[in-house]
Amino acid sequence: MRVVIQRVKHCTVSVEEKEISKIGRGMMILLAVEDSDTEEDIGWLCEKIVKLRIFDDENGVMNKSVVDVNQEIMVISQFTLFASTKKGNRPSYLRASKPDFSFPMYEKFLKVLESKFGKSIPHGQFGTFMSVDLCNDGPTTIIMDTKYKE
């Protein structure tokens, strides 16, 4: 699994120009799944996300988690995070899982993250063309991949 985490001031997701999800301050997470991902990867990644200290403390140092600052999380599926650009100019998405595997993993990820976060998590609409509007706060952007846990 690969995620891109952006600290945001706000984020909205729309499908066919209709807003389907929105958050204020917090984290916007783009998630991609590959066939070798496991439920263990989900647990590890969700634990890291809720404990990730990317929010400022009283001294202006990134020392607090999304839980510590009582902010929000949004999750959006994005298979293009596994794009390969090694050959030619058209990206290949062979590493990204097909929906029959990635959709259940996406749903499990949401369920585990909600459990660890202790709140409902707004999200995008899997497998749909979405418009994402956000204001990156910092900017702060973190990339994590479960294949590089150590």
C-alpha positions as MATLAB code, in Angstrom:
seq = 'MRVVIQRVKHCTVSVEEKEISKIGRGMMILLAVEDSDTEEDIGWLCEKIVKLRIFDDENGVMNKSVVDVNQEIMVISQFTLFASTKKGNRPSYLRASKPDFSFPMYEKFLKVLESKFGKSIPHGQFGTFMSVDLCNDGPTTIIMDTKYKE';
ca = [
       0.000    0.000    0.000;
       1.122    3.465   -0.735;
      -0.286    6.673    0.692;
       0.289   10.349    0.163;
      -0.701   12.303    3.261;
      -1.261   16.027    3.011;
      -1.873   18.248    5.996;
      -4.784   20.430    4.906;
      -6.716   23.500    6.004;
      -9.752   22.044    4.212;
     -10.619   19.458    1.568;
     -13.688   18.607   -0.480;
     -14.387   15.780   -2.919;
     -16.956   16.093   -5.679;
     -18.372   13.650   -8.218;
     -20.094   15.096  -11.268;
     -19.877   18.555   -9.661;
     -21.743   17.375   -6.539;
     -19.852   17.542   -3.242;
     -19.798   14.121   -1.583;
     -17.307   14.634    1.286;
     -15.618   17.465    3.104;
     -13.330   18.137    6.051;
     -11.812   21.152    7.730;
      -8.288   21.060    9.165;
      -6.595   17.692    9.220;
      -5.185   15.084    6.844;
      -6.171   14.222    3.303;
      -4.917   10.726    2.437;
      -4.580    9.341   -1.084;
      -4.468    5.527   -0.992;
      -3.287    2.979   -3.575;
      -3.406   -0.806   -3.214;
      -1.274   -3.470   -4.902;
      -1.849   -7.235   -5.056;
       0.806   -8.106   -2.463;
      -0.832   -5.952    0.242;
      -2.142   -7.679    3.361;
      -4.334   -6.931    6.353;
      -1.084   -6.642    8.332;
      -0.092   -3.773    6.003;
      -3.414   -2.082    6.718;
      -2.899   -2.328   10.488;
       0.678   -1.037   10.327;
      -0.212    1.867    8.045;
      -3.296    2.945   10.004;
      -1.329    2.890   13.255;
       1.408    5.054   11.713;
      -1.132    7.511   10.299;
      -2.968    8.222   13.558;
       0.336    8.629   15.428;
       2.150   10.634   12.721;
       3.333   13.868   14.348;
       2.902   16.457   11.596;
       0.889   19.062   13.505;
       2.437   21.939   15.421;
       2.687   22.018   19.193;
       2.592   25.214   21.247;
       6.202   25.960   20.182;
       5.486   25.663   16.457;
       7.246   22.290   16.200;
       5.614   19.385   14.344;
       5.156   17.259   17.433;
       1.443   16.395   17.554;
      -0.722   13.815   15.806;
      -4.108   14.304   14.162;
      -5.609   12.721   17.305;
      -3.697   15.094   19.615;
      -5.021   18.172   17.813;
      -8.547   16.742   17.352;
      -8.649   17.344   13.607;
     -10.121   15.335   10.725;
      -9.054   12.713    8.202;
     -10.304   12.131    4.654;
      -9.343    9.104    2.508;
      -9.448    9.014   -1.295;
      -8.548    6.015   -3.447;
      -5.959    6.780   -6.123;
      -4.496    3.870   -8.082;
      -2.236    6.260  -10.034;
       0.146    6.370   -7.046;
       1.579    3.149   -8.493;
       2.305    4.684  -11.897;
       5.507    3.510  -13.520;
       7.186    5.966  -15.881;
      10.279    3.908  -16.701;
       9.367    3.253  -20.332;
       7.985    5.804  -22.738;
       5.819    8.749  -21.821;
       2.567    6.997  -20.976;
       2.486    5.766  -17.362;
       1.863    2.093  -16.700;
      -0.394    1.085  -13.821;
       0.417   -2.636  -13.739;
       1.375   -2.536  -10.037;
      -2.023   -1.156   -9.015;
      -4.531   -3.821   -8.032;
      -7.710   -4.398   -9.957;
     -10.951   -3.345   -8.223;
     -11.913   -6.904   -7.193;
      -8.945   -6.860   -4.764;
      -8.371   -3.157   -4.149;
     -11.968   -2.209   -3.281;
     -12.286   -4.664   -0.351;
      -8.814   -3.614    0.850;
      -9.829    0.061    0.614;
     -12.950   -0.676    2.680;
     -10.896   -2.600    5.271;
      -8.413    0.266    5.423;
     -11.257    2.726    6.124;
     -12.722    0.473    8.822;
      -9.379   -0.050   10.601;
      -8.458    3.638   10.348;
     -11.834    4.676   11.761;
     -11.339    2.233   14.629;
      -7.872    3.577   15.465;
      -8.948    7.200   14.951;
     -12.145    6.828   16.958;
     -14.280    8.770   14.492;
     -16.064    8.369   11.192;
     -13.818    9.220    8.227;
     -15.192   11.035    5.171;
     -13.948    9.536    1.918;
     -14.084    9.659   -1.825;
     -16.084    7.354   -4.077;
     -14.003    4.342   -5.104;
     -13.525    3.807   -8.841;
     -15.090    7.110   -9.807;
     -13.657   10.209  -11.453;
     -13.471   12.735   -8.614;
     -12.543   16.376   -8.245;
     -10.510   17.073   -5.122;
     -10.216   20.630   -3.852;
      -7.822   21.207   -0.971;
      -5.619   23.759    0.676;
      -2.311   22.135    1.656;
      -1.220   23.462    5.050;
       2.522   24.083    5.212;
       2.776   22.673    2.623;
       3.220   19.384    4.425;
       3.156   16.212    2.330;
       4.313   12.764    3.474;
       4.627    9.618    1.320;
       4.482    6.199    2.994;
       4.711    2.727    1.466;
       4.183   -0.524    3.361;
       7.002   -2.124    1.355;
       9.422    0.168    3.236;
       8.375   -0.463    6.845;
      11.892   -0.869    8.145;
];
